[in-house]
Amino acid sequence: QVQLVEAGGGLVQAGGSLRLSCTASGSIFDINAMGWYRQAPGKQRESVAFITSGGKINYADTVKGRFTLSRTNAKNTVYLQMNSVKAEDTAVYYCAARTGSIFNYWGQGTQVTVSS
């Protein structure tokens, strides 16, 4: 089992910055990828960014050049640095971890609201 605890989120003005963090505990050595999804009202949950155990990072096209994903050397904490945020970045952000072929562990979600 893997537990994910998120921190960060909140209200930010358009053009501003925000940082999310997520720390995994439990069977962390089973994790092969870790990252963030988001879900806006009335929309499906979508991938934002994730990093594999080998260090490869994947970004959604909508956040490339604005968001940066990083992790600690211990590989149990990931950070999502969100710069130049836009109103369309408003969503509940979920930390996710993958131990197989799909993301199967989820955090409780943290609200990010961008005001214009």
N, C-alpha and C positions, 0 to 999 in steps of 0.2 A: 504494500500500500504506500501511496505517496500523498503527502499533505502539502498544500500550497497556501501560503499566506501572503497576501498582497498589501502594499502600502502605497500611498500617494493618491493622486486623483484630486478632484475638487473643481473649483471654478477658476477659469483663466480667460483673459481677454484675447480676442483674435490677434494673432501675430506674436503672442507670448509663448512662454515655455512651461513645461511641466515634466516631472520625472516620476515614473512608476517603478516600483520594485516588487519582486516576487521571490520568496525564499521557499525552497523545497526541503522537506524532511521525510524521514521514513526510508523507503527503499530507493534512495537517490541513485544508486549504482545501476539500477534498471532503466533509468531515464536515457533515451537516445535523442530526444529533442525537447526543447522548452521554449516557450514564447508567449505571445499575446494574441488574443482574438478580441473582437469588439462587436457589439450589437446595438444598433440605433433603433429608436422606436419605429415599429412597423416594418423593420427590415430583418433579413436573416443574419445570423452570426457570421462574421467573416474574419479570415486570418489577417493579422496586421504585420507580424514579423515573428520569426522563430530562428533558433540556432540549434544545429545538430551537435551531437557529442564530438564530432570531428571538427567543429568550429565553423561550418558553413552557415551563412546567414541568408535568409530569404525574406524579402520585403514585398508587401503589396505595392502595386504601382502607385496607388493613391498616396502613399507615405514616403516613397523613395526620395531621398534628398532632404527630408524634413525630420524624419524619425531615425534614431540610432539605437540599435539593440546591442547590449554588451552583457558580460557575465563575469563573475568572480573566478579566480583561479581554482577555487574549490568546486566550481561548476554547479553550486546549489542555489545561487542567486542570480537572477537576470534583471537588468534594468532597461527600461524603455525611456529614452530621452526624446521628448516631443518638442520640437521647435517649430516656429512659424505656424502655430496651430490655426485651424480654420473652423468655421461654424460646423462644417460637415464632419469634423472629428468628434463632435459630441456623441457620446455613446457610453454604454457600460463596457468597461474593459475587463476581460477575464484572462488571468494567467492560465496557461495550459501546459501539461507535460505529456510526453508520449513514451510508452514503454514497449510498444509494438509497432504496428503499421498506422495506427490512428491515434490522435490525441484523446486519451482516456481518463486523464485527471484534470480537474478544474478548480480554480479558486472560487471565492464567493462573489467576485466581481466588485469593481470600484467605478463610481460614476465620474466621468470627465465631462464637464460642461464648458463650452467655449461661447463667450458672450461677444456680440458684435458691436 
